[in-house]
Amino acid sequence: MQLNESGEIIRKCWLKIPQYFPHVVIDEYIIMPNHIHGIIFIMENVGAQNFVPLQMKQNKFQNIIPHSIGSILHGFKIGATKWFRQNTDKKTNWQRNYHEHVIQNED
């Protein structure tokens, strides 16, 4: 994949994650035309978090557990969106939430 300017900005934001979350190690990742895949190692126990569907939520914002995958991806999306809004005419639109798979072992 040859990244355009937008892809390069996303790559830079992705690689900065450990600067803001020192308990995280970024492993393999790939930036696709409309999404990103990545492996993130969280080096401390932060607990799990289940999200309530939108139609069942009582209040507007969900509580995000600090240092969790939710807070990491939230910060990544905020950083990328802020850069795009300040430096381009592009308005990034992220999907709500994310898809996660826990890697238990090499297999």
LINJOJO-V489468 format. One line per field, one symbol per residue. ss: DSSP state (H for helix, E for strand, C for the rest). phi: phi as a letter, one per 20 degrees, with the letter a starting at -180 (. if undefined). A space follows every 10 residues. Layout:
# LINJOJO-V489468
ss: ???
phi: ???
This chain:
# LINJOJO-V489468
ss: CCCCHHHHHH HHHHHCHHHH CCCEEEEEEE ECCCCEEEEE EECCCCCCCC CCCHHHCCCC CCCCCCCCHH HHHHHHHHHH HHHHHHHCCC CCCCCCCCCC CCCCCCC
phi: .efegfffff gffffegffe cfedcedfbb edgcacdbdc eeebfdndbd eeggfefedf defdfgmegf fffffgffff fgfffedbee dfceffmadc ceeebgf
